[in-house]
Amino acid sequence: MAENGAYAAVAATIRGRRSNMNVDHAAPIDDAAIDELIELARWAPNHFRTNPFRFSVIRGAARGRLGQIAADALAAAGGQPPVVERQRVQFERTPVVLAVAAAPDADPVKHLENRYTVAAGVQNILLAATAGGLASAWRSGPAMVDPAVAGPVKAALGLAPDDEIVAYVYLGQQAGPPGNRELPPAVVNRINS
Ligand SMILES: Cc1cc2nc3c(=O)[nH]c(=O)nc-3n(C[C@H](O)[C@H](O)[C@H](O)COP(=O)(O)O)c2cc1C
């Protein structure tokens, strides 16, 4: 690997990225920073140049309003009260939540690959946020994985019913360091002949 500053910076950023929900709730993130993260996401590899990204920037009172929509949907679907209550306040855990969704495609291969492109873009966001000093975390939960909850949330975000939320990226100014974690060993097959 080339011994240069760019490689060292990228490697350090990748190794230094940790989910961090420990944010300063009084410290805003300006629109320009969010726009920059959105732009960087879109540099992810995209086989068919389909432009599958659908971004929703959730801030301020919208966080509570969307949390209420998600909580109501979860309660109607039979969710347990503690889980419903967690959902109600979930989006208020950081000043900005960026929902990142993948557009569908009639072609099954493009449909699948749209999701992979958007997932790669989410990692771009997390790495750029880390390098820029922001706390970030990729989270899912019922508002992403339970269609009964994700449906009303997508409608409130202006997404189409077939758009697939790939991540809720929680963003804030760091109030403290993230935790650490051990990586499991890599599982690698080396096929040489
Ligand atoms: C698709 C996806 C969904 C995730 N959903 C959640 C979640 O709902 N709640 C959560 O605490 N972390 C969630 N995470 C974050 C991982 O749990 C986190 O990356 C993992 O704990 C490793 O920690 P690290 O990010 O600090 O390396 C999700 C990550 C991915 C890729």
The ligand as a MOL file (V3000), in Angstrom:
LIG
                    3D

  0  0  0     0  0            999 V3000
M  V30 BEGIN CTAB
M  V30 COUNTS 31 33 0 0 0
M  V30 BEGIN ATOM
M  V30 1 C -27.9480 -2.2720 8.7230 0
M  V30 2 C -27.5260 -1.8130 10.0970 0
M  V30 3 C -28.4940 -1.5640 11.0540 0
M  V30 4 C -28.1370 -1.1620 12.3460 0
M  V30 5 N -29.1090 -0.9180 13.2750 0
M  V30 6 C -28.7480 -0.5850 14.5370 0
M  V30 7 C -29.7420 -0.3280 15.5250 0
M  V30 8 O -30.9440 -0.3530 15.2510 0
M  V30 9 N -29.3430 -0.0280 16.7880 0
M  V30 10 C -28.0170 0.0430 17.1190 0
M  V30 11 O -27.7060 0.2880 18.2740 0
M  V30 12 N -27.0630 -0.1340 16.1770 0
M  V30 13 C -27.4010 -0.4570 14.9020 0
M  V30 14 N -26.4420 -0.6220 13.9520 0
M  V30 15 C -25.0520 -0.2730 14.2820 0
M  V30 16 C -24.2720 -1.4800 14.6630 0
M  V30 17 O -24.9020 -2.1470 15.6730 0
M  V30 18 C -22.8790 -0.9940 15.0520 0
M  V30 19 O -22.2290 -0.5870 13.9110 0
M  V30 20 C -22.1850 -2.1080 15.7550 0
M  V30 21 O -22.6880 -2.1750 17.0510 0
M  V30 22 C -20.7080 -1.9470 15.7600 0
M  V30 23 O -20.3230 -0.7890 16.4560 0
M  V30 24 P -19.4790 0.3410 15.7690 0
M  V30 25 O -20.3600 1.0160 14.7580 0
M  V30 26 O -19.0780 1.2260 16.8830 0
M  V30 27 O -18.3010 -0.3000 15.0950 0
M  V30 28 C -26.7740 -1.0100 12.6600 0
M  V30 29 C -25.8120 -1.2350 11.6680 0
M  V30 30 C -26.1650 -1.6310 10.4020 0
M  V30 31 C -25.1140 -1.8590 9.3610 0
M  V30 END ATOM
M  V30 BEGIN BOND
M  V30 1 1 1 2
M  V30 2 1 2 3
M  V30 3 2 2 30
M  V30 4 2 3 4
M  V30 5 1 4 5
M  V30 6 1 4 28
M  V30 7 2 5 6
M  V30 8 1 6 7
M  V30 9 1 6 13
M  V30 10 2 7 8
M  V30 11 1 7 9
M  V30 12 1 9 10
M  V30 13 2 10 11
M  V30 14 1 10 12
M  V30 15 2 12 13
M  V30 16 1 13 14
M  V30 17 1 14 15
M  V30 18 1 14 28
M  V30 19 1 15 16
M  V30 20 1 16 17
M  V30 21 1 16 18
M  V30 22 1 18 19
M  V30 23 1 18 20
M  V30 24 1 20 21
M  V30 25 1 20 22
M  V30 26 1 22 23
M  V30 27 1 23 24
M  V30 28 2 24 25
M  V30 29 1 24 26
M  V30 30 1 24 27
M  V30 31 2 28 29
M  V30 32 1 29 30
M  V30 33 1 30 31
M  V30 END BOND
M  V30 END CTAB
M  END
